[in-house]
Amino acid sequence: MDHRDVQDALREIADPEVAESSARFFKTGPGEYSEGDQFLGIRVPKVRKIAREFNQLSLKETELLLHSDFHEERLCALIMLINKYQRAEKEEQKEIFDRYLNNTEYINNWDLVDTSAQHIVGPHLSDKKRSILYKLAKSDNLWEKRIAILSTFYFIKNDDFEDTLAIANLLLKDEHDLIHKAVGWMLREIGKRSEQTLKRFLDEHVDLMPRTMLRYAIEKLSESDRQMYLSK
């Protein structure tokens, strides 16, 4: 079994109409954030099914699949890495983590980041130093910055907010809408667990927050609180 077997299985269920729709949805046109990305046209549940069917694929072959030009093949590889990470012993988890961060150039769309970062990077760093997240947050690469903030979702789920807030602070002046949305989303998740923590962050930074980031962050607050922060 090698990565070409997975590619064959995926390409057998490709749908050109879905591919065309996905290319529009993920902004693949000239100058857009996913310019040049290619799609086979496969819905996510079917990709997950193929990933389960090939769960014995080696790490090396999974990494080769991640290098594909086709979006769904990269997604399939990432799902396979998540599944492997969750089954692995610590030594292999470290190898998966390292391979993930050595291949960020292929984790190059928001759904690829959102599917994977919180399930590989977050868990791996839960009991370790997290300086790599700050390095990623300062990267010039859009997707590495999104990996940095989305990885902290794992911490948030364990009521650990410190790194999310610090990275959110680093990204306050970022110019890209996809970073505004990601940071706002993670702040909202903090607010679900500790409204007081979210409000302290907002009180300190609301005047610097891009509008989209703020709207995402305050979505679950009361109407009066939302209007108060929007007015600032």
N, C-alpha and C positions, 0 to 999 in steps of 0.2 A: 504494500500500500504506500503510495506517495501522494504529494499534493496534486498531481495531475488527475488522480482518480477523483478527488474532491471537485476539481474544476469540471471534469466531465459530468459528474452528477448534478452540479449546479447548472451547467449550460444546457442540460437536457430539459430543464424546467423553466428556462428563460422565456420571457414574454416581451417582445419588442414594444408593445403598447405601454406596458408598465415601465419599461426602460425609458421611453420618451417622457412619460409623466414624471418619473423620478429625476431625470435630468433637469427638468424645469423647476421642480420643487427644491432641489438642492443647489440651485444657482450655479450652473456649470457654464454659463455664457461668458463671453469675453469681458474681462474686468471684474467678474463676480467672484465670490469667495471660494468657489469650487471649480474654477475655470478648468476645463479639460477633463474633469472626472468622467469616467465611463461606467455605464450601468448595463447589467444583463436583463434586469426587469424581474426581480424575484422579491416577493413580500417577506418581511422579517420572520414570521412563523415558519415559513418553508426553509429559510436559511438556518434557523435554529434546529430544525429537524435533521437537515443534512449534517450539521455540526455534531449532533448526537450520534448519528450513524457512523461517523468517522472518528469517534472519540479515542481510538487507539493510534491515531496518526502521531508520529514522533514530533518532538519539539522542533527539530531541524526542518522537517517537512512543513510543519505549521507555519514556521517563520517564512519559508519560501512562498506559501500561499498568501501570507500577509503582504508580500511584495508585488502582488498582482496589480494590473492596471484597472481591474474591475472592482467597483465599490463593494458589491455583495460578496466577492471572494475575500476581500480584506475584512469585512464584517464577520464572515464565517470563521476566519482565522482567529479573530479576537474573541469570539464566543467560545471557540475551542480552547484558547488560552485561559479564559475564565474558568471553564469547566476543569481543565487540568490543574489550575492553581488551587481550586477548592478541594481537589482530591489528593494533592501532593504533600509530601513531607517537606520539612523546612528547607532542606538543601535544594530540592527541585523548585520550590516556591521562589527562592532567591534567583535561580536561573531564569525562571519565567519573568520575574520582575525586571531583571537586567535586560533580557531580550526585548521586553516591552519598551523600556526607555531607550534602548539602542535603535529602535525602529519608529520613532515618533514621526518621521517624515511620511510614513505610510498610514499613520493614524490621523488622517487629514480631512476630517469632516466632523461636524458637531455630533452627529449620531454615533460615529465611531468612538469619539471621546466619551460621550455620555454613557454609552453601553459598557465601557471597559474600565475607565479610570477608577471609579469608586469600588470596583471589585478586584482589582489587582494592586494598584499603587496604594490606595487607602489602607486596605488590610495589612499590606506588607510593612507599612510605616507606622502602624498603630502602636508598636512598642519599640520604635527606633527613632533616631534623629531624623528630622524632617527638612533638613536644609535643602535637599534637592528640590522640594516644592517651591522654595523661594527663588532658586536658580531658574526653574521653569517659568515662574511668574514674571521674571525680568527678561525672558527671552524675547527676541524679535519675531518669533514664530507664533502666530495666532493660536494654533492648536496646542502648542506646549503651554501657553498661558491658560487655555481652557482646561487642559489636563491638571494643572496646578490647583485650580479652584474646585474642579469637580472631584478630584481625589479626596478632598476634605469632607465630602458628603458622608463617607464612612465614619469619620470622626463625629460629625454632627449627630448621626444616628446613635452614637454612644455618649451623647451629651458633652462632647469635647469641642468647644467652639473657638478656642484661642487661635489656632492656625487659620481657620476660615476668616476670622475677623482681620487678622494681620495681612493675609493675602488680598482680601477685599480692599483693604486700605492701599496696598501697593497698586491695585488695578483701578483705583477710582478715576484716574485721568486717562485711562486707555481710550482709544478713539473708536474701537470696533464695537458695533452693535451686538455681536455675538458674545463678547466679553461682558458687556453691560447686562445682557440677559442672564448669563451664567452666574455672575456675581449676585445679581438681584434674586435669582432663584435660591442660591445658597443662603442668603440673608433671610429670605422668607422661611426656609426650612429651620433656621435657628429660631425665628420668631414663633414657629409652631410649638417649639419646645420651651422657649424662654422669651416671652414677649418683652420682658424687662431688658434682657441683653440686646435684643434688636433695637429697642428704643434708645438705649444708651449710645449705640453706634450711630443711629440716625441723628440723634441730637447733636453729636459731634461732627458729623460729616455731611449732613443733608445739603448744605450749601455747595458742596463740591460734586455731588452725585449726578451723573447723567440722568435725564428724565426717565429713560427706559429702565435703568437699574433701579431707580427709586420706585417706579410703579410696580415692578416685579416684587421688590422687597416688602412693600406695604400691603400687598394684595389681600392678606388675611387679617389685617387690622380692622378695627371698627371704622365705620364711615366717618365719624368725627375725627378720628386720628388720621385717617388717610387724607382728608381734606386739609387738616392742619399741616401735615408734612408737605403736601403738594403746594400749599400757599407759601411755603418758605423757599 
